């Protein structure tokens, strides 16, 4: 008979409702924080410092976790709790482990209790308990005994004390993938694609001309999270030997502090929800999140080789709603990426019929739809108007899901007590300049995105900002509105609050396309004063457009732009100098390693979406 080994932990939890009647855990005198993170505070017996948590992905969940063997003892002293405090933790087994039952014993100043928990390989198993009590006290230990050895992960142990937000607003950063602004009715589109967005946009601040930092997902989100341009964080593919393209670093480096990391350090519970391979943990986007959840992108069913969505926008909305219901009473930062309306355009039939004639062959599912090297194949008549109609129907479906999310925030009493931001990572070309898709140009259909934010008491209602603004300004804006200290010199653009209040002028907007598989050459652009100047790094070609008189960018006025054009070009040259200064500032940290080569499943997901 095998000898059972023990794992003793301080700061981990047992199964739900573990406490026996009359068992209570005492709190340290003083105020318990709303959220107390412990992943980086577990100290192994005999060690001088806490173990360093690593980012661990098991199944659909990624979180900070400590790897340990059964039998190692950990401790956490002087824990402050309150009568309402609960303890949460996830236990995980490596994918090559075997199912096992473990007996969990939680010890504290007020007693102990034991329960049995079933763990499955390759997954995290959540465990929650109430630990509230009155009095002094402070040390918690946890013993887990079971047969066999192997790795065990202690995932994101945390004390949560509801009802102690202390004036800290909840923050909801809602992003819709591939959503160009001019296809929303709030921005003047002729179809009613976005009634929910339109109605709520009138309540807060709507930005008429907002621009993403890049025309595709990975560098755009890295810029959104850090407030830095792609040439600085370089979260783009490594492509050695490809002339003219910048060699990237694949993953967001540890030297760049993300929004989630800043909120977690400020005592927030942080939840991330994503549904696209370019936001995979392998690329560094899980940093700072207590829980980073992957919502499946798509599946290919056997019948007819059809590509089907698995209720993607709805699943993303459901994941956000679950987070709201679990953490509505503590400071909460939630980021959600909703993949729709990214290709393949396959909206539900209930929405599709409002945009397409049901008798038209294009009304049916995109049978045989595939993407690769910029090629699109369908079995039906690919008239441009049919594809645009399907794209618009995807927007309408996503807009309905936005209504579900806002409805849940209202029911939870958070809508009028939170910062809500809705935007996109980039747009989508629909034949505007002879192409389809995104990621290789800097015309407005690629980089102009919707942007709306609402925060009663801090932001005005029914305010429309006509100036061009950049998404790199969102990080300092969100931090300022949440009351989280930050240093403006570590962000590319100033925050937007003074502009919203009419106390400052708009800063020039800088946009880049430095490394995408479909890019002919690296491009950058500057947008200011109603004009856009685009420059090719290799050819030196310059294009200039009057966005007010020529919003579809049909007429290049570079040759006649005069002083205005020279001013914009000087701005581009100045941006390159600033980029070098920012690079030097962040140069001390180690280079991130490419991740795709080590993860065939991730590589396939990116191929399915047309990125490779």
Secondary structure, DSSP 8 states (H G I E B T S, - for coil): ----EEEEESS---STT---TT------SS---SEEE-TTT-EETT-SS----EEEEETTEEEEEEEEETT-BEEB-S----TTEEEEEEEEE-TTS--EEEEEEEEETTEEEEEEEEE-BTSEEEEEEE----SS---BEEEEEESS--EEEEEEEEEEETT--TT--EEEEEEETT-BGGGSGGGT-SS---HHHHHHHTTSEEEEEEE-SSSSHHHHHHHHHHS--HHHH--S---TT-TT-----SS--TTS--HHHHHHHTT-EEEEEE-SGGG-GGGTTTTT-SEEEE---EEE-SGGG-EEE-SHHHHHHHHHHHHHHHHTTS-EEEEEEE-TTSSS----HHHHTTTS-TTSGGGS--TT-EEETTEEE-SS---HHHHHHHHHHHHHHHHHHHHHHHHHHHHTT-GGGEEEEEEES---EESTTS-EESSS--SHHHHEE-EEEE-TTTS-SSEEEEEEEEGGGHHHHHHHHHT----GGGSSS--SHHHHTTSS----EEEEE---TT-SS-EEEEEETTEEEEEETTT--EEEEETTT-TT-----GGG-HHHHHHHHHHHHHHHHHHHHHHHHTTTS------GGG-HHHHHHHHHTT--
